[in-house]
Amino acid sequence: MKQKITYNRNLAYYEKLGFDNLFSWSEKDLSQFLIFDYLDDMKWGDTENLLIRNIKSSLKKYKKYEFIVELVDRIYNNFLVKMGVRDIKKNERILFKNKRCFSLISQLKKYYPVDVIVTEKRDRLFSFKNFLRYINMADLYEFIYGYLVEKNSKYLNDLIEKTKEKLQKINPNYIILSNDSLPIERAIVAVSKNLRICTLVIQHGIYQSNSILTDGRIADFILVWGEYFRDLYVKSGLRKPEEIYILGYPYLIEKKEKSYTENKHYVAYCLGEDVENFKKEYLSIKLEAIKNLYKICNNINIKFIYRPHPGDDRKMLKSKLPEVPFTPKNEEIAETFSKGDIFVSCNSTALVEAAMRSKVCLQLINYPKTINADDFEKLGICSKSFIKIEDLKEYLEKLAKAADLNEFKSKFNKNYIETSYNPNKRFLEILEKIKNNRKN
């Protein structure tokens, strides 16, 4: 029998406090909303120290170029205003904070004025290329870091005040986010509710059936990948059906019918997961699995490559795995999918993405049950699932001998992720429905 999931705070609790009264919330409630809901949910690792390290790293990068970045931001945005770029289209304004939805933004800006929230170079370059106005929110990390280190409520109040100031400059009607659980996103949602701005979260990764749903709990609407995830939200009691829309997979999928091979050998990628950032003892399990997979593939003439997770310590892993080839540091995930024939991982969203591209996807559930990994084979979202690496070895030997891999590919379960929609067209349809419902 599955353990019933409980949540420390829910939307009803914060609505009772009143977002109109946001600036008079107690430190306990404000810190719980902005930071500790997330930390309390991630109980299986030292998430607070991980969050502090990540924020410190982001701040260090920002501070190094702060003067020049702020100068470029000011000159660029003033240029757009003088050129009247923002006034070309007359429609409700949309503000995006979602790093992977560049294709969606490119289509959306044909119909709506679109602005972007940026925190790094890639976001800015995309904005420059598409003549999009943007607001920088990387400086907000300073307030979160200050509170986590000093526990002084002034940092939380300053975070809310500064967020409101930034949003009022743009004055959007809708804000699209990739999550509503992390501190900056929580601040954006709280201030948006205070200012009567509609917020939408686009699901950005897979959720396990017996783990806590950290995202989609506070924003006005959640756009999920499929009926499976919609049911998770409804059954948990977190959201009403009318607050959930099925978007499908939000990124365009390119499928190649013919398998890519290198020197007549299949290419296998191990898709990394940063599990050791949550529990240090998982590192040894991870390293052992990568070493074994490399040896197995090497012995049966399958080329093996490890693709690190964005949260991986690449330098450390390479020092411990000197014989294992890694993907180039700046290789995009789409390029990895294009090059590979076989993909192996435990619980990675990228493994599911590869399956949607009709790749042979193999799940190795080699971590303790605390990770709560669902069986992807039973869900219909990968070719095979294995607990023992010996069984995976036997299967890889079959693949290596196959003339082609078509018979090893499984039909993807569209109930899990809806793949028939064009995500750009579907998003516009959902936005129109929300607009019409808000008017009524």
DOKEFI-121019 format. One record per residue (C-alpha): residue number from 1; residue in three letters; x, y, z. Coordinates in nm, 4 decimals. Example, Ala and Ser with C-alpha at 12.3 -4.5 7.8 and 13.67 -1.06 7.14 Angstrom:
{1,'ALA',{1.2300,-0.4500,0.7800}},
{2,'SER',{1.3670,-0.1060,0.7140}},
This chain:
{1,'MET',{0.0000,0.0000,0.0000}},
{2,'LYS',{0.1402,0.3370,-0.1006}},
{3,'GLN',{0.2149,0.5908,0.1660}},
{4,'LYS',{-0.0224,0.8867,0.1628}},
{5,'ILE',{0.1533,1.2070,0.0657}},
{6,'THR',{0.1052,1.5074,0.2935}},
{7,'TYR',{0.1974,1.8680,0.2251}},
{8,'ASN',{0.3257,2.1207,0.4766}},
{9,'ARG',{0.1328,2.4088,0.3247}},
{10,'ASN',{-0.1149,2.4295,0.0401}},
{11,'LEU',{-0.2668,2.7081,-0.1660}},
{12,'ALA',{-0.5720,2.7304,0.0613}},
{13,'TYR',{-0.3484,2.8097,0.3596}},
{14,'TYR',{-0.1794,3.0987,0.1796}},
{15,'GLU',{-0.5047,3.2249,0.0316}},
{16,'LYS',{-0.6414,3.2425,0.3847}},
{17,'LEU',{-0.3446,3.4624,0.4776}},
{18,'GLY',{-0.4353,3.6730,0.1762}},
{19,'PHE',{-0.1997,3.7710,-0.1056}},
{20,'ASP',{-0.3472,4.1200,-0.0824}},
{21,'ASN',{-0.1809,4.1289,0.2608}},
{22,'LEU',{0.1461,3.9843,0.1305}},
{23,'PHE',{0.3589,4.2677,0.2620}},
{24,'SER',{0.2345,4.2143,0.6162}},
{25,'TRP',{0.2872,3.8369,0.6357}},
{26,'SER',{0.4903,3.7123,0.9306}},
{27,'GLU',{0.8496,3.6025,0.8748}},
{28,'LYS',{0.7459,3.2433,0.9487}},
{29,'ASP',{0.4772,3.2370,0.6807}},
{30,'LEU',{0.6812,3.4302,0.4248}},
{31,'SER',{0.9921,3.2148,0.4675}},
{32,'GLN',{0.7792,2.8990,0.4553}},
{33,'PHE',{0.6162,3.0124,0.1320}},
{34,'LEU',{0.9322,3.1340,-0.0411}},
{35,'ILE',{1.1850,2.8753,0.0729}},
{36,'PHE',{1.0872,2.6092,0.3231}},
{37,'ASP',{0.7922,2.4517,0.1398}},
{38,'TYR',{1.0493,2.3378,-0.1159}},
{39,'LEU',{1.3141,2.2357,0.1365}},
{40,'ASP',{1.0623,2.0453,0.3498}},
{41,'ASP',{0.9413,1.8520,0.0460}},
{42,'MET',{1.2944,1.7464,-0.0547}},
{43,'LYS',{1.3581,1.5474,0.2613}},
{44,'TRP',{1.5721,1.2737,0.1105}},
{45,'GLY',{1.8863,1.4891,0.0882}},
{46,'ASP',{2.0671,1.7944,0.2214}},
{47,'THR',{1.8712,2.0242,-0.0076}},
{48,'GLU',{1.9328,2.3433,0.1905}},
{49,'ASN',{2.3104,2.3243,0.1518}},
{50,'LEU',{2.2692,2.2305,-0.2146}},
{51,'LEU',{2.0432,2.5322,-0.2676}},
{52,'ILE',{2.2940,2.7588,-0.0906}},
{53,'ARG',{2.5808,2.6278,-0.3057}},
{54,'ASN',{2.3869,2.6719,-0.6295}},
{55,'ILE',{2.2751,3.0247,-0.5422}},
{56,'LYS',{2.6273,3.1185,-0.4324}},
{57,'SER',{2.7635,2.9923,-0.7647}},
{58,'SER',{2.5016,3.1904,-0.9626}},
{59,'LEU',{2.5745,3.5050,-0.7616}},
{60,'LYS',{2.9480,3.4702,-0.8159}},
{61,'LYS',{2.9001,3.4579,-1.1938}},
{62,'TYR',{2.6605,3.7525,-1.1884}},
{63,'LYS',{2.8763,3.9708,-0.9610}},
{64,'LYS',{3.1814,3.9161,-1.1805}},
{65,'TYR',{3.0136,4.0943,-1.4723}},
{66,'GLU',{2.7465,4.2939,-1.2862}},
{67,'PHE',{2.8481,4.6392,-1.4081}},
{68,'ILE',{2.8743,4.5515,-1.7764}},
{69,'VAL',{2.5604,4.3331,-1.7647}},
{70,'GLU',{2.3476,4.6105,-1.6145}},
{71,'LEU',{2.4856,4.8603,-1.8654}},
{72,'VAL',{2.4042,4.6336,-2.1605}},
{73,'ASP',{2.0569,4.5627,-2.0182}},
{74,'ARG',{1.9785,4.9324,-1.9825}},
{75,'ILE',{2.1070,5.0309,-2.3295}},
{76,'TYR',{1.9309,4.7410,-2.5046}},
{77,'ASN',{1.5909,4.7867,-2.3387}},
{78,'ASN',{1.5979,5.1659,-2.3851}},
{79,'PHE',{1.6773,5.1086,-2.7529}},
{80,'LEU',{1.3704,4.8858,-2.7927}},
{81,'VAL',{1.1469,5.1431,-2.6260}},
{82,'LYS',{1.2754,5.4255,-2.8489}},
{83,'MET',{1.2285,5.2120,-3.1581}},
{84,'GLY',{0.8703,5.1379,-3.0528}},
{85,'VAL',{0.9242,4.7630,-3.0775}},
{86,'ARG',{0.7004,4.6930,-2.7778}},
{87,'ASP',{0.4089,4.8859,-2.9259}},
{88,'ILE',{0.3871,4.7048,-3.2612}},
{89,'LYS',{0.1226,4.4552,-3.1448}},
{90,'LYS',{-0.1841,4.5469,-2.9426}},
{91,'ASN',{-0.2684,4.2526,-2.7199}},
{92,'GLU',{-0.2311,4.1339,-2.3644}},
{93,'ARG',{0.1339,4.1150,-2.2614}},
{94,'ILE',{0.3073,3.7875,-2.1693}},
{95,'LEU',{0.6197,3.7496,-1.9571}},
{96,'PHE',{0.8223,3.4259,-1.9828}},
{97,'LYS',{1.0648,3.2654,-1.7400}},
{98,'ASN',{1.1279,2.9291,-1.8991}},
{99,'LYS',{1.4703,2.8451,-2.0421}},
{100,'ARG',{1.3701,2.5630,-2.2756}},
{101,'CYS',{1.0588,2.7118,-2.4368}},
{102,'PHE',{1.2431,2.9217,-2.6952}},
{103,'SER',{1.0502,2.7670,-2.9864}},
{104,'LEU',{0.7204,2.8409,-2.8156}},
{105,'ILE',{0.8228,3.2020,-2.7446}},
{106,'SER',{0.9299,3.2520,-3.1081}},
{107,'GLN',{0.5818,3.1520,-3.2256}},
{108,'LEU',{0.3945,3.3310,-2.9502}},
{109,'LYS',{0.5550,3.6681,-3.0251}},
{110,'LYS',{0.3780,3.6678,-3.3615}},
{111,'TYR',{0.0480,3.7127,-3.1778}},
{112,'TYR',{0.1336,3.8705,-2.8420}},
{113,'PRO',{0.3833,4.1191,-2.7041}},
{114,'VAL',{0.6305,3.8921,-2.5235}},
{115,'ASP',{0.8972,3.9810,-2.2672}},
{116,'VAL',{1.1498,3.7497,-2.1055}},
{117,'ILE',{1.2952,3.7107,-1.7567}},
{118,'VAL',{1.6687,3.6468,-1.7867}},
{119,'THR',{1.9252,3.5124,-1.5408}},
{120,'GLU',{2.2120,3.4102,-1.7712}},
{121,'LYS',{2.3852,3.4680,-2.1060}},
{122,'ARG',{2.1773,3.2235,-2.3096}},
{123,'ASP',{1.8508,3.4006,-2.2214}},
{124,'ARG',{1.9955,3.7367,-2.3227}},
{125,'LEU',{2.1300,3.6117,-2.6541}},
{126,'PHE',{1.7877,3.4714,-2.7391}},
{127,'SER',{1.6283,3.8072,-2.6503}},
{128,'PHE',{1.8784,3.9994,-2.8650}},
{129,'LYS',{1.8158,3.7707,-3.1606}},
{130,'ASN',{1.4376,3.8096,-3.1370}},
{131,'PHE',{1.4220,4.1776,-3.0317}},
{132,'LEU',{1.2513,4.0886,-2.7042}},
{133,'ARG',{1.2538,4.3148,-2.4045}},
{134,'TYR',{1.3748,4.1433,-2.0898}},
{135,'ILE',{1.4174,4.1982,-1.7195}},
{136,'ASN',{1.7132,4.0686,-1.5219}},
{137,'MET',{1.6323,3.8774,-1.2040}},
{138,'ALA',{1.9752,3.7300,-1.1297}},
{139,'ASP',{2.0294,3.9993,-0.8654}},
{140,'LEU',{1.7402,3.8546,-0.6611}},
{141,'TYR',{1.9547,3.5567,-0.5661}},
{142,'GLU',{2.1367,3.7875,-0.3249}},
{143,'PHE',{1.8279,3.8207,-0.1044}},
{144,'ILE',{1.7655,3.4445,-0.0962}},
{145,'TYR',{2.1290,3.3725,-0.0158}},
{146,'GLY',{2.1292,3.6392,0.2546}},
{147,'TYR',{1.8261,3.4897,0.4267}},
{148,'LEU',{1.9514,3.1304,0.4078}},
{149,'VAL',{2.2829,3.2323,0.5649}},
{150,'GLU',{2.1708,3.4981,0.8167}},
{151,'LYS',{1.7983,3.4199,0.8689}},
{152,'ASN',{1.7219,3.7936,0.8698}},
{153,'SER',{1.3633,3.8703,0.7596}},
{154,'LYS',{1.4778,4.1929,0.5931}},
{155,'TYR',{1.6082,3.9867,0.3006}},
{156,'LEU',{1.2655,3.8319,0.2404}},
{157,'ASN',{1.0899,4.1691,0.2499}},
{158,'ASP',{1.3485,4.3135,0.0110}},
{159,'LEU',{1.2990,4.0159,-0.2232}},
{160,'ILE',{0.9245,4.0791,-0.2410}},
{161,'GLU',{0.9655,4.4553,-0.2821}},
{162,'LYS',{1.2274,4.4192,-0.5575}},
{163,'THR',{1.0222,4.1557,-0.7406}},
{164,'LYS',{0.7168,4.3817,-0.7373}},
{165,'GLU',{0.9230,4.6718,-0.8679}},
{166,'LYS',{1.0528,4.4627,-1.1584}},
{167,'LEU',{0.7111,4.3223,-1.2546}},
{168,'GLN',{0.5439,4.6625,-1.2457}},
{169,'LYS',{0.7954,4.7931,-1.5001}},
{170,'ILE',{0.6821,4.5276,-1.7477}},
{171,'ASN',{0.3178,4.5172,-1.6334}},
{172,'PRO',{0.2317,4.1790,-1.7922}},
{173,'ASN',{-0.1111,4.0172,-1.8032}},
{174,'TYR',{0.0289,3.6637,-1.7924}},
{175,'ILE',{0.3494,3.5139,-1.6564}},
{176,'ILE',{0.4675,3.1714,-1.7775}},
{177,'LEU',{0.7033,2.9777,-1.5496}},
{178,'SER',{0.8791,2.6406,-1.5526}},
{179,'ASN',{0.8098,2.5893,-1.1811}},
{180,'ASP',{0.6414,2.7550,-0.8843}},
{181,'SER',{0.8448,2.5878,-0.6110}},
{182,'LEU',{1.1874,2.7562,-0.6114}},
{183,'PRO',{1.2372,3.0869,-0.4237}},
{184,'ILE',{1.2503,3.3348,-0.7133}},
{185,'GLU',{0.9528,3.1705,-0.8843}},
{186,'ARG',{0.7626,3.1708,-0.5541}},
{187,'ALA',{0.8310,3.5428,-0.5164}},
{188,'ILE',{0.7065,3.6039,-0.8728}},
{189,'VAL',{0.3843,3.4088,-0.8107}},
{190,'ALA',{0.3178,3.5790,-0.4755}},
{191,'VAL',{0.3642,3.9278,-0.6202}},
{192,'SER',{0.1616,3.8338,-0.9293}},
{193,'LYS',{-0.1325,3.7346,-0.7109}},
{194,'ASN',{-0.0943,4.0631,-0.5256}},
{195,'LEU',{-0.0988,4.2521,-0.8582}},
{196,'ARG',{-0.3760,4.0355,-1.0158}},
{197,'ILE',{-0.1418,3.8929,-1.2808}},
{198,'CYS',{-0.2333,3.5438,-1.4070}},
{199,'THR',{0.0413,3.2829,-1.3644}},
{200,'LEU',{0.0870,2.9561,-1.5556}},
{201,'VAL',{0.3392,2.6799,-1.4903}},
{202,'ILE',{0.4492,2.4501,-1.7713}},
{203,'GLN',{0.5533,2.1084,-1.6422}},
{204,'HIS',{0.9303,2.0781,-1.6909}},
{205,'GLY',{1.0037,1.7213,-1.5803}},
{206,'ILE',{0.8464,1.3900,-1.4872}},
{207,'TYR',{0.6859,1.3237,-1.1484}},
{208,'GLN',{0.6854,0.9878,-0.9729}},
{209,'SER',{0.3519,0.8326,-0.8762}},
{210,'ASN',{0.4437,0.8056,-0.5059}},
{211,'SER',{0.6477,1.1222,-0.4541}},
{212,'ILE',{0.5535,1.4784,-0.3652}},
{213,'LEU',{0.4430,1.7086,-0.6458}},
{214,'THR',{0.6599,2.0113,-0.5702}},
{215,'ASP',{0.5458,2.2175,-0.8717}},
{216,'GLY',{0.2072,2.3419,-0.9862}},
{217,'ARG',{0.0707,2.3962,-0.6356}},
{218,'ILE',{0.0541,2.7769,-0.6197}},
{219,'ALA',{0.0281,2.9237,-0.9720}},
{220,'ASP',{-0.3170,2.9899,-1.1172}},
{221,'PHE',{-0.2871,2.7134,-1.3761}},
{222,'ILE',{-0.0651,2.4125,-1.4439}},
{223,'LEU',{-0.0035,2.2894,-1.8002}},
{224,'VAL',{0.0875,1.9208,-1.7877}},
{225,'TRP',{0.2348,1.6789,-2.0385}},
{226,'GLY',{-0.0426,1.4204,-2.0348}},
{227,'GLU',{-0.3540,1.2717,-1.8745}},
{228,'TYR',{-0.1344,1.0688,-1.6371}},
{229,'PHE',{0.0037,1.3837,-1.4720}},
{230,'ARG',{-0.3335,1.5557,-1.4724}},
{231,'ASP',{-0.4688,1.2629,-1.2698}},
{232,'LEU',{-0.1790,1.2872,-1.0224}},
{233,'TYR',{-0.2731,1.6469,-0.9413}},
{234,'VAL',{-0.6452,1.5809,-0.9130}},
{235,'LYS',{-0.6093,1.2630,-0.7030}},
{236,'SER',{-0.3658,1.4356,-0.4661}},
{237,'GLY',{-0.6237,1.7079,-0.4047}},
{238,'LEU',{-0.3719,1.9754,-0.5002}},
{239,'ARG',{-0.5609,2.1147,-0.7995}},
{240,'LYS',{-0.9121,2.1263,-0.9354}},
{241,'PRO',{-0.9633,1.9805,-1.2853}},
{242,'GLU',{-1.0454,2.3249,-1.4278}},
{243,'GLU',{-0.7023,2.4535,-1.3152}},
{244,'ILE',{-0.5168,2.1948,-1.5241}},
{245,'TYR',{-0.4657,2.1867,-1.8998}},
{246,'ILE',{-0.2997,1.9153,-2.1064}},
{247,'LEU',{-0.0355,2.0857,-2.3184}},
{248,'GLY',{0.1469,1.7723,-2.4277}},
{249,'TYR',{0.5231,1.7717,-2.4588}},
{250,'PRO',{0.6184,2.1426,-2.4810}},
{251,'TYR',{0.9160,2.0997,-2.7141}},
{252,'LEU',{0.9068,2.0006,-3.0802}},
{253,'ILE',{1.0155,1.6404,-3.1364}},
{254,'GLU',{1.2274,1.5492,-3.4370}},
{255,'LYS',{1.2360,1.1776,-3.5178}},
{256,'LYS',{1.4873,1.0067,-3.7428}},
{257,'GLU',{1.3637,0.6832,-3.8933}},
{258,'LYS',{1.7109,0.5412,-3.9609}},
{259,'SER',{1.9349,0.4542,-3.6659}},
{260,'TYR',{2.2601,0.6440,-3.6442}},
{261,'THR',{2.5674,0.4202,-3.6224}},
{262,'GLU',{2.9357,0.5003,-3.5968}},
{263,'ASN',{3.1735,0.2681,-3.7861}},
{264,'LYS',{2.8860,0.0163,-3.8098}},
{265,'HIS',{2.8483,0.0060,-3.4327}},
{266,'TYR',{2.5525,0.1270,-3.2305}},
{267,'VAL',{2.6042,0.4252,-3.0007}},
{268,'ALA',{2.4795,0.4108,-2.6401}},
{269,'TYR',{2.4461,0.7082,-2.4072}},
{270,'CYS',{2.4160,0.6933,-2.0318}},
{271,'LEU',{2.2047,0.9936,-1.9266}},
{272,'GLY',{2.3384,1.1317,-1.5998}},
{273,'GLU',{2.1463,1.2188,-1.2844}},
{274,'ASP',{2.2899,1.4334,-1.0046}},
{275,'VAL',{2.1733,1.2002,-0.7265}},
{276,'GLU',{2.4901,1.2493,-0.5215}},
{277,'ASN',{2.3984,1.6144,-0.4690}},
{278,'PHE',{2.1103,1.4910,-0.2535}},
{279,'LYS',{2.2806,1.1913,-0.0912}},
{280,'LYS',{2.6593,1.1599,-0.1064}},
{281,'GLU',{2.6494,0.7826,-0.0642}},
{282,'TYR',{2.4783,0.7517,-0.4039}},
{283,'LEU',{2.7969,0.8622,-0.5803}},
{284,'SER',{2.9630,0.5217,-0.5424}},
{285,'ILE',{2.6530,0.3491,-0.6872}},
{286,'LYS',{2.6524,0.5903,-0.9790}},
{287,'LEU',{3.0235,0.5504,-1.0550}},
{288,'GLU',{3.0040,0.1715,-1.0382}},
{289,'ALA',{2.7098,0.1661,-1.2806}},
{290,'ILE',{2.8851,0.3929,-1.5330}},
{291,'LYS',{3.2071,0.1864,-1.5161}},
{292,'ASN',{3.0158,-0.1394,-1.5638}},
{293,'LEU',{2.8119,-0.0027,-1.8538}},
{294,'TYR',{3.1284,0.1222,-2.0229}},
{295,'LYS',{3.2972,-0.2186,-1.9877}},
{296,'ILE',{2.9895,-0.4072,-2.1098}},
{297,'CYS',{2.9469,-0.1865,-2.4170}},
{298,'ASN',{3.3192,-0.1872,-2.4925}},
{299,'ASN',{3.3246,-0.5685,-2.4918}},
{300,'ILE',{3.0327,-0.6007,-2.7366}},
{301,'ASN',{3.1378,-0.3223,-2.9780}},
{302,'ILE',{2.8778,-0.0665,-2.8735}},
{303,'LYS',{3.0235,0.2816,-2.8412}},
{304,'PHE',{2.9487,0.4146,-2.4924}},
{305,'ILE',{2.9285,0.7852,-2.3967}},
{306,'TYR',{2.8287,0.9457,-2.0680}},
{307,'ARG',{2.6172,1.2619,-2.0850}},
{308,'PRO',{2.6495,1.4511,-1.7543}},
{309,'HIS',{2.3471,1.6020,-1.5824}},
{310,'PRO',{2.3581,1.9856,-1.5601}},
{311,'GLY',{2.4028,1.9443,-1.1846}},
{312,'ASP',{2.6939,1.7012,-1.2177}},
{313,'ASP',{3.0460,1.7938,-1.1123}},
{314,'ARG',{3.1933,1.7156,-1.4535}},
{315,'LYS',{3.5548,1.7669,-1.3473}},
{316,'MET',{3.5208,1.5332,-1.0490}},
{317,'LEU',{3.3424,1.2638,-1.2506}},
{318,'LYS',{3.6016,1.2728,-1.5287}},
{319,'SER',{3.8797,1.2323,-1.2727}},
{320,'LYS',{3.7092,0.9200,-1.1354}},
{321,'LEU',{3.6125,0.7859,-1.4787}},
{322,'PRO',{3.9240,0.8585,-1.6888}},
{323,'GLU',{3.8504,0.5821,-1.9392}},
{324,'VAL',{3.4873,0.6843,-2.0058}},
{325,'PRO',{3.4082,0.9228,-2.2970}},
{326,'PHE',{3.1893,1.2239,-2.2065}},
{327,'THR',{2.9739,1.4376,-2.4349}},
{328,'PRO',{3.1281,1.7771,-2.5216}},
{329,'LYS',{3.0518,2.0380,-2.2559}},
{330,'ASN',{2.8275,2.2526,-2.4777}},
{331,'GLU',{2.6515,1.9740,-2.6683}},
{332,'GLU',{2.2770,2.0351,-2.6761}},
{333,'ILE',{2.0484,1.7503,-2.5665}},
{334,'ALA',{1.8873,1.7402,-2.9133}},
{335,'GLU',{2.2278,1.6646,-3.0670}},
{336,'THR',{2.2802,1.3798,-2.8204}},
{337,'PHE',{1.9414,1.2351,-2.9130}},
{338,'SER',{2.0322,1.2604,-3.2809}},
{339,'LYS',{2.3632,1.0793,-3.2392}},
{340,'GLY',{2.2485,0.7979,-3.0109}},
{341,'ASP',{2.0752,0.4673,-3.0782}},
{342,'ILE',{2.0461,0.3365,-2.7210}},
{343,'PHE',{1.9878,0.5365,-2.4025}},
{344,'VAL',{2.0278,0.4166,-2.0443}},
{345,'SER',{1.9324,0.5880,-1.7178}},
{346,'CYS',{1.7497,0.5276,-1.3920}},
{347,'ASN',{1.4980,0.8043,-1.3528}},
{348,'SER',{1.5903,1.0776,-1.5993}},
{349,'THR',{1.3351,1.2885,-1.7831}},
{350,'ALA',{1.5791,1.2780,-2.0744}},
{351,'LEU',{1.5288,0.9004,-2.0999}},
{352,'VAL',{1.1576,0.9585,-2.1567}},
{353,'GLU',{1.2387,1.2298,-2.4114}},
{354,'ALA',{1.4581,0.9829,-2.6000}},
{355,'ALA',{1.1727,0.7291,-2.6011}},
{356,'MET',{0.9441,0.9876,-2.7607}},
{357,'ARG',{1.2040,1.0129,-3.0381}},
{358,'SER',{1.1671,0.6373,-3.1038}},
{359,'LYS',{1.5023,0.5450,-2.9517}},
{360,'VAL',{1.5751,0.2209,-2.7658}},
{361,'CYS',{1.5510,0.3286,-2.4007}},
{362,'LEU',{1.6590,0.1094,-2.1090}},
{363,'GLN',{1.5946,0.1846,-1.7428}},
{364,'LEU',{1.8402,0.0620,-1.4791}},
{365,'ILE',{1.6754,0.0978,-1.1358}},
{366,'ASN',{1.9981,0.0631,-0.9396}},
{367,'TYR',{1.9405,0.3072,-0.6511}},
{368,'PRO',{1.7633,0.2510,-0.3166}},
{369,'LYS',{1.3849,0.2861,-0.3075}},
{370,'THR',{1.4166,0.6335,-0.1509}},
{371,'ILE',{1.4491,0.7720,-0.5047}},
{372,'ASN',{1.0927,0.6499,-0.5745}},
{373,'ALA',{1.1620,0.5527,-0.9352}},
{374,'ASP',{0.8568,0.4282,-1.1243}},
{375,'ASP',{0.8952,0.1309,-1.3573}},
{376,'PHE',{0.9107,0.2993,-1.6993}},
{377,'GLU',{0.8494,-0.0263,-1.8872}},
{378,'LYS',{0.5194,-0.0826,-1.7033}},
{379,'LEU',{0.4216,0.2776,-1.7768}},
{380,'GLY',{0.4877,0.2221,-2.1483}},
{381,'ILE',{0.7564,0.4881,-2.1744}},
{382,'CYS',{1.0727,0.2823,-2.2333}},
{383,'SER',{1.1725,-0.0420,-2.4028}},
{384,'LYS',{1.2867,-0.2371,-2.0956}},
{385,'SER',{1.3464,-0.1848,-1.7225}},
{386,'PHE',{1.6102,-0.3696,-1.5218}},
{387,'ILE',{1.7043,-0.3974,-1.1548}},
{388,'LYS',{2.0160,-0.6120,-1.2034}},
{389,'ILE',{2.2941,-0.4955,-1.4330}},
{390,'GLU',{2.3549,-0.8590,-1.5304}},
{391,'ASP',{2.0105,-0.8673,-1.6949}},
{392,'LEU',{2.0812,-0.5372,-1.8698}},
{393,'LYS',{2.4108,-0.6844,-1.9968}},
{394,'GLU',{2.2286,-0.9762,-2.1598}},
{395,'TYR',{1.9859,-0.7404,-2.3298}},
{396,'LEU',{2.2641,-0.5146,-2.4602}},
{397,'GLU',{2.4324,-0.8225,-2.6092}},
{398,'LYS',{2.1123,-0.8915,-2.8049}},
{399,'LEU',{2.1043,-0.5323,-2.9282}},
{400,'ALA',{2.4667,-0.5461,-3.0399}},
{401,'LYS',{2.3930,-0.8506,-3.2612}},
{402,'ALA',{2.0729,-0.7081,-3.4153}},
{403,'ALA',{2.0729,-0.6022,-3.7814}},
{404,'ASP',{1.8513,-0.3091,-3.6809}},
{405,'LEU',{1.6840,-0.1947,-3.3610}},
{406,'ASN',{1.3242,-0.1553,-3.4750}},
{407,'GLU',{1.2019,-0.4736,-3.3039}},
{408,'PHE',{1.3381,-0.3451,-2.9698}},
{409,'LYS',{1.1515,-0.0154,-2.9842}},
{410,'SER',{0.8276,0.0102,-2.7876}},
{411,'LYS',{0.5132,0.2042,-2.8664}},
{412,'PHE',{0.5095,0.5177,-2.6518}},
{413,'ASN',{0.2187,0.5602,-2.4087}},
{414,'LYS',{0.0379,0.8819,-2.5106}},
{415,'ASN',{-0.1628,0.8810,-2.1890}},
{416,'TYR',{0.1629,0.9524,-2.0071}},
{417,'ILE',{0.2740,1.2277,-2.2437}},
{418,'GLU',{0.0486,1.3517,-2.5218}},
{419,'THR',{0.2632,1.3642,-2.8357}},
{420,'SER',{0.0002,1.4370,-3.1017}},
{421,'TYR',{-0.0259,1.8116,-3.0274}},
{422,'ASN',{0.1821,2.0814,-3.1877}},
{423,'PRO',{0.2943,2.2463,-2.8599}},
{424,'ASN',{0.2978,2.5996,-3.0009}},
{425,'LYS',{-0.0527,2.5745,-3.1452}},
{426,'ARG',{-0.1833,2.3963,-2.8357}},
{427,'PHE',{-0.0431,2.6649,-2.6040}},
{428,'LEU',{-0.2216,2.9378,-2.7990}},
{429,'GLU',{-0.5484,2.7411,-2.7707}},
{430,'ILE',{-0.5072,2.7037,-2.3936}},
{431,'LEU',{-0.4240,3.0708,-2.3505}},
{432,'GLU',{-0.7373,3.1714,-2.5423}},
{433,'LYS',{-0.9502,2.9435,-2.3214}},
{434,'ILE',{-0.8022,3.0962,-2.0054}},
{435,'LYS',{-0.8555,3.4480,-2.1388}},
{436,'ASN',{-1.2202,3.3765,-2.2232}},
{437,'ASN',{-1.2887,3.2132,-1.8873}},
{438,'ARG',{-1.1335,3.5068,-1.7016}},
{439,'LYS',{-1.3605,3.7481,-1.8902}},
{440,'ASN',{-1.6768,3.5558,-1.8000}},
